[in-house]
């Protein structure tokens, strides 16, 4: 903390003073790290195997059944009772807490799919036999990575466009504003659905489509800050001294504009996650079978006799978005100098 400037120390103090936002940040960080290493928490392969005085790492490498004394050279199925018994008799295996991956089907259950929560499947299984908790972990990771990348790319584009319009003004600002008015008036969701139905959707394709229609969130905020700051005396003095426009924009005006921009980022991240969830719920998102919170909500709608599906998807999404909203409120308070301890 001693390396921070007095202004940033005051901002950090205001952020910590908002206890709800401060603890939400810690909870969100822990959940994000857990989801990043979902393979260590939910996997149908052992993390480490010690078999006949040799070490194996199935979570990192693929092994055949023949490596464990089987007759076939096909990929080892660690859910096979024969292989489980062989590993127990001639070695040992370290398993993840949840012995199911994002696409593992639980064939050992006696209850038809979707099966209710049990000691084997803590949140039950979905209509395809997948473990709900494992799919939530993997689906949350995809949603967070998608939301963070969409927020980052769209923010960079929005800041660049808003800075250019606000600093130069004139015809550049006029033409830019008319273009944004036309572009923002388009039915974004319907266009995304249309493009997704024409082209096979994937993670990067969906990211590109949503960036095309989602980069305008910060344009107005940054544009207003640059319009205000470009007439300041120190900016005019820098222009008179021959300082380049790019240097003035990056070194003197952009830091002030970032104060207002940072307060919007958690809310933009919420919108990005909701966009992917909505597309998955409507069937125009990630490829079929991909772990997704939207797909889990869709299964809950289609299987009203299995309430654990809808409840698991709802609470997962509600907790995630609530944490981001609380963090956003704390960041807003941190950059508000009127807030005191």
ABEGO torsion letter per residue (X at the ends): XAABBAAAAAAAAAAAABAAAAAAAAAAAAAAAAAAAAAAABBABBABBBBGGBBBBAAABBBBAAAAGBABABBBBAABAAAAAAAAAAEBBBBBABABBAABBBAABABBOBBBBBAABAAEBBAAGBBAAAAAAAAAAAAAAAAAAAAAAAAAAAAAAAAAAAAAEEAAAAAAAAAAAAAAABBAAAAAAAAAAABBBBAAAAAAAAAAAAAAAAAAAAAAAAAAAAABAAAAAAAAAGBBAAAAAAAAAAAAAAAAAAAAAAAAAAAAAAAAAAAAAAGABBBBGBBBAAAAAAAAAABAABAAAAAAAAAAAAAAAAAAAAAAAAAAAAABAABBX
